[in-house]
Amino acid sequence: MRHTCIARAPAGEARGSPWPWTGRSTCAIPVDSGGRHLRVDIGARTDVGRVRSNNEDSYRVVPALNLFVLSDGMGGKAHGEAASAIAVETVAAHCLQAAHNVHPPFFSKPRPNFSEKTNRLASAVHWANRKIHLDAARNPRRRGMGATVLAAWIDGEHLSLVHVGDSRAYLLRAGALEQLTADHSLAAERARRGYLTYQQAETSALQSVLLRALGTNEEVEVDAGEHLLLDGDAVLLCTDGLTRMVPRHEIASTLITCPSAQAAADRLVALASDHGGRDNVTVLVLFIEMGGDSALGRLRRWFRGSSRPPDATFSAGDP
């Protein structure tokens, strides 16, 4: 969607293009001393949609780090594209430097209750905000440009999430789809204050009014969170071109039934187009496999056609 940002003082290896990411992550990361290893099946796709003439979304996948970043630019034409590209490339570069022991400085104060990776992601987003803001200040033709950002970093069974704006992260577990991020839109804020219901907020024109975005101020308030992953989980990162078009139950059923993460990403983008495709859409789908034999993991592998049917004694409460 075309965003408008209300400027407020803050309270406190591929770029996105029409090509899909294909294949599993080649990294097998130890999860615990019991010999389990994390594998992430990665799917990614971005599309201009049916109405827009250019794609202002960008994404970056760094499989070796299990790092995933997407951004929805605003500002029109090349300006939105520039803002989202700066966002994803800056976050990826900052985290790659840290992973390679370059020890870049923190651009935000580390929070003691968060891990090093979560704090590093937050630092990267703050740095991206400053770069977009400075670029717009130096280039009069780019003034007013900005972007959302959503970044996920998987470290073993731990998921770090950092975001600004209304791009969303979801977790599918045991058939239930949970939104992990809170939109920084006027509609969502009014819903949190009780002026709108959740259903009203999801269809309100106020969704296009962002209260926070990268680049609109020299500083920005960044939301961060940490989550524990389980075998068989699916994580979805997406721009609002998906969530404004496709109902939640169709998103959930796609994540459950598709045989691979790339098939799920392709299907979700196709659904957004089928429902009107009024905006650019970008999705990153991550299927989590811990190398164990949990009931939920067996069920997901069965849905994908990669194993025998789960035992008849399976129940949703099994470990």
Summary of the structure (lengths in Angstrom):
residues: 319
radius of gyration: 19.0
end to end distance: 40.8
largest distance: 65.1
contacts: 1142
relative contact order: 0.19
helix: 33%
strand: 26%
